[in-house]
Amino acid sequence: MTTTHEFWLAGRRASGDGDFEVRHSFDGSLVGKVSVPTDAQVEEAVAAATAALPVFAATPAHVRAAALDHVSKRLAERTEEIAQLITAENGKPIKWARGEVGRAVSVFRWAAEEARRTNGETMRLDTDPGGVGRFALIRRFPRGVVLGIAPFNFPLNLVAHKVAPAIAVGAPIILKPAPATPLSALLLGEILAETDLPAGSWSVLPVPNEKMPALVQDERLPVISFTGSDKVGYQIMDSVPRKHVTLELGGNAAAVVLADYSSEADLDWAATRIAMFSNYQGGQSCISVQRVIADAAVYDTLVEKVVAKVQAQVTGDPKDDAVDVGPLVDENAAKRVESWVEDAVAKGAKVLTGGTRDGAAYAPTVLADLPADAILARAEVFGPVLSLHKVDGVDEAFAAVNDSAFGLQAGVFTHDLQTAFRAQRELEVGGVIIGDAPSFRADQMPYGGVKDSGVGREGIKYAMDDFTYEKVMVLTGLDL
């Protein structure tokens, strides 16, 4: 008998009046059923979070830090169990799922550390005659209850990036996991329930997407943290202009290989990283390598190496430790990628390897001569497909990176320090990775984009800032 997973309503288990299935994208097997909260239960969760706000905001730092430490420890203890669950519901290879759990362990640990050292700042005001005898203490306080909307591609770690900073600052959070991958978030709820966090300070509600507009509009939820598509993200922002909305959206990340990066070892490294990170997670990452922009001096050699290394990526059952590339999240996603590649080929692109679909799996694919009017040239593919582009010099390379509606991260393979600083200055992205693919992310660093890639930043300290506001207290009549 298949288990129906309960959800978490104000910190306790609950069941609704219906359920939906979660299936493994590789073989279609049933992973589990998930209970759906009723409208009344959603209202109960929002009311509980609203009531919990003053209590949670006033909790001592050690209480919040201890809870975060506990979550980190329990995730580490249950790594293999959780990794297997991620692979089952998401389809990502088990080795990448284990890495995701490890990242979430670190996210909660860093949040505990930040909760302990968030002290505010002081400012003497007698630097101007009008401020003689006055001293300011500046602290941060929660903006209110957070509505966290998580995507399917990292069903644990991107949930962690919403839950952990909210707990760290004492902001109640209502988490809405992706319908395709709710099980990891529900398991996280099981661990959160082991802590002493106040009742109502957190809920995990697998609400259907079609019922989300009402939650988004609810005035009791003044902060929305959304990770997902740019279309949905900006619809949310436009619908609630007076709310504090942070958006981590899409990209079509570029890896630039410049002329000075020309030794055999250099190009082997660049090709290895490009091949790996155009295909990891099935290409279902906002910073997956989608465009390779190579100087003419290294282009031909790089192409040969990239194609060989992409062909060496092991595909198959994601439960197999040897597999590098599993299926996409579902067959519809693979069909969309297939149609975009077909569009590119019809317009003149050449398939150097890949270009085939088998159910929900799409073969790691490399394209050359991609025309500018192809969908793949402008949009985010969110699949294991990369295109190769030849340029002459740094000017042309950086212009090609910036010729995009997106601006999340870019990788620049160069040894030249001046070029590295120029890249940070000129590239219209939120992050520049020198000497590696754009797909590198340390979870403690500020992460987010510009242009259509979103607003706000993830990374524990930076998300904590987004979830809070500065409040100043001025002391008067002091002998400084």
C-alpha positions, 0 to 999 in steps of 0.5 A: 500500500502506498503511503499518503504523506501528511503535510505540516500545518503550524508545526503539526501533521495534518491531512486534507480532503484529497491527494496527488501522486508523485512519480519517478520520472525515470520509470514512472513508478509511484513514489508516494501520495501527498495530502492536499490542504483544504482552504480552511487549513491554509487559512489556519496556517496563515492565521497561526503564522500571523499570531506567531510573528511577535513571539517568534521575532522575540525569541532569543538568538540561542533558541533559533540557532539551536533549532537550525543546528539541530536541523543541520545535524539531522540532515547529515545523519539522514543523508542517504535516506534523503538523497534517495528520496530526492532522486526518487521524486526529482530524477537527478542522479544519486551522486548529485542528490547526495551533494544537494543534501550536503549543501543543505546541511551547510545552509542550516549550519551557516544560518545558525551561525548568522543567527548568533552573530546578527548584532546590528550596528551602532553610530555616534551622531555627534559628527554633526553639531545637531547630534551632540549627545545622541547615539544610534543603535541600528537593528534589523527586525522581520518584515513579517510572515514569509511566503516561500515558493520553491522549485522542483530542481533542488527540492531540498536545498532551495527549500533550505534557502527559504526556511533557514534564513527565515528561522534565523531572523525569527520570521514565520514562514509558510513554505509551498514546495513544487507539486512535482517534488514535495517529499523532501520539503515534507521530510524537512518538516519532520525534522523541524517538528523535532525542534522547540520552535514556536507553534505557528512559526512554520508550515509546509503546505503542498498547495496546488499552483492554481490556488496560489494567487489567493496566498500571494495576494494575502496581505498578512504575508508581506514577504514573498520569496520565489524561485522559478520561471521568470514568467511566473516570478514577474507575474507575482511581483506585478500582482503585489507591487506593495509587497517585498518580493525577492525573485530568483529566476532563470538564466542562459548562462555563458562560459567564456573561454579566452585566447590566453586559456590555451594550454592542453591542460587549460582546455581540458579543464574548461571542457571538463567543467563545461561538459559536466555543468551543462548536463548536471541535474539534467541541465535543470539548473538556472546556472547550467552552462547553456552558451559556450563563447570561445575565442577563435584562437582556441575554438576548434580545439575546445569544440573537439574536447567539449564534444568528447567529454559530453559524449563521455557523460554516463546516462541512465537510471539515476539510482546508479552511482555511475550515472552522471545525467538522469531524466528531466523532471517529466516527459513534457519537459523533455518534449519541450527541449526536443522541440527547441532543438528541432527548431534550432536545427530547422533554422540552421544549427548543427547537432554535434552530439545528442539531439535525441529523446527517450521518454523523460530523458534527453541525450546530452546535446551540443549544437554549433552554428545556432542562429540568433532567431532560434528559441534556444539562443534567447530563452532558458532551455533548462535541459542538457543542451549547450551551444558553441559560439566563436568570437574574436577577442574579449570585446566580442566575447563580453558583448555576446554574454551581455546580449541576453535578457538574462543575467544570473552568472557567467564563467570566464576562463582566463589567467589574466587578472586585468581581464578578470576585473574587467569581467566583473565590471562589464558583464551584466550578471549577478556573479562572475566565476573566473577560471570555472563554469558559471555553475559554481555556487557557494551557498553562503555567498550572495546569489542572484541576478539582474535583468530578467534573472530576478531581484534580491539575493539568496545566500544566508546573510543576504536573504536574512537582510531581505527578510528584515528591515532596519530600525534605528533607536536614538539615545539622547542626552548622553555624554559621549 
